[in-house]
């Protein structure tokens, strides 16, 4: 991969954070000692709102499928968002207008 198309490692931060946070929250729902972590699932569902709408519809009858949906598709969603942000920054950098030029200290 050339330097021009080399992907930043930070692109994987948000999807990894989503995956770990949701896995921990599911552990909180399944293991009584970790129950306070289960509250995080509600916040993750809110953060995943375009994706979680499908999970909300599925959860009435198929709660396990809804959980897998959020785990897999939610993580993919955050990866795509990260790639979009990377593309915006790469475009701004090519134009010569980075976020550093906006700060006037």
C-alpha positions in Angstrom: 0.0 0.0 0.0 1.5 3.4 -0.9 1.8 6.3 1.5 -1.1 8.1 -0.3 -3.6 5.4 0.4 -2.2 4.1 3.7 -4.9 3.8 6.3 -4.4 5.3 9.7 -4.6 2.9 12.7 -7.0 5.3 14.5 -9.7 4.1 12.0 -9.9 0.9 14.0 -10.3 2.7 17.4 -14.1 3.4 17.3 -15.1 0.0 16.0 -12.9 -1.7 18.6 -14.3 0.5 21.3 -17.9 -0.4 20.2 -17.1 -4.1 20.0 -15.5 -4.2 23.5 -18.2 -2.0 25.1 -21.0 -4.0 23.7 -19.4 -7.3 24.6 -18.9 -6.0 28.2 -22.5 -4.8 28.4 -23.8 -8.1 27.2 -21.6 -9.8 29.9 -23.3 -7.5 32.4 -26.7 -8.7 31.3 -25.7 -12.4 31.5 -23.4 -12.4 34.6 -25.1 -11.2 37.8 -21.8 -9.9 39.3 -21.3 -7.7 36.3 -24.9 -6.4 36.2 -24.0 -2.6 36.4 -22.2 -3.0 33.0 -25.5 -4.1 31.5 -26.7 -0.5 31.6 -24.1 0.4 29.0 -26.2 -1.5 26.4 -28.9 1.2 26.5 -26.4 3.9 25.8 -24.8 1.9 23.0 -28.2 1.4 21.4 -28.7 5.2 21.5 -25.3 5.8 20.0 -26.0 3.4 17.2 -29.4 4.9 16.4 -29.6 4.4 12.7 -28.4 0.8 13.0 -30.2 0.1 16.3 -33.7 0.8 14.8 -33.5 -2.6 13.2 -32.5 -4.1 16.5 -35.4 -2.4 18.3 -37.8 -4.0 15.8 -36.1 -7.4 16.2 -35.9 -7.3 19.9 -39.6 -7.9 20.5 -39.4 -11.5 19.2 -35.8 -12.2 18.5 -33.7 -10.7 21.2 -30.6 -12.8 20.5 -30.7 -11.8 16.8 -31.0 -8.2 17.8 -27.9 -8.5 20.1 -25.9 -10.1 17.3 -27.1 -7.4 14.9 -25.8 -4.6 17.2 -22.6 -6.4 17.8 -21.8 -7.1 14.1 -23.6 -4.4 12.1 -23.0 -1.7 14.8 -19.3 -2.4 14.8 -19.3 -2.3 11.0 -21.2 1.1 11.2 -18.5 2.6 13.4 -15.8 1.3 11.1 -17.5 3.0 8.1 -18.0 6.2 10.1 -14.3 6.2 10.9 -13.4 5.6 7.3 -15.6 8.5 6.3 -13.9 10.8 8.8 -10.5 9.6 7.5 -11.6 10.4 3.9 -12.7 13.9 4.9 -9.4 14.6 6.7 -7.4 13.2 3.7 -9.4 15.5 1.3 -8.8 18.5 3.5 -5.1 17.7 3.8 -4.8 17.5 0.0 -6.4 20.9 -0.3 -4.0 22.3 2.2 -6.6 23.1 4.8 -6.2 21.0 7.9 -7.8 21.5 11.3 -4.5 23.1 12.4 -5.1 26.1 10.2 -8.4 26.9 11.9 -6.7 27.4 15.3 -5.4 30.9 15.8 -3.6 30.9 19.1 
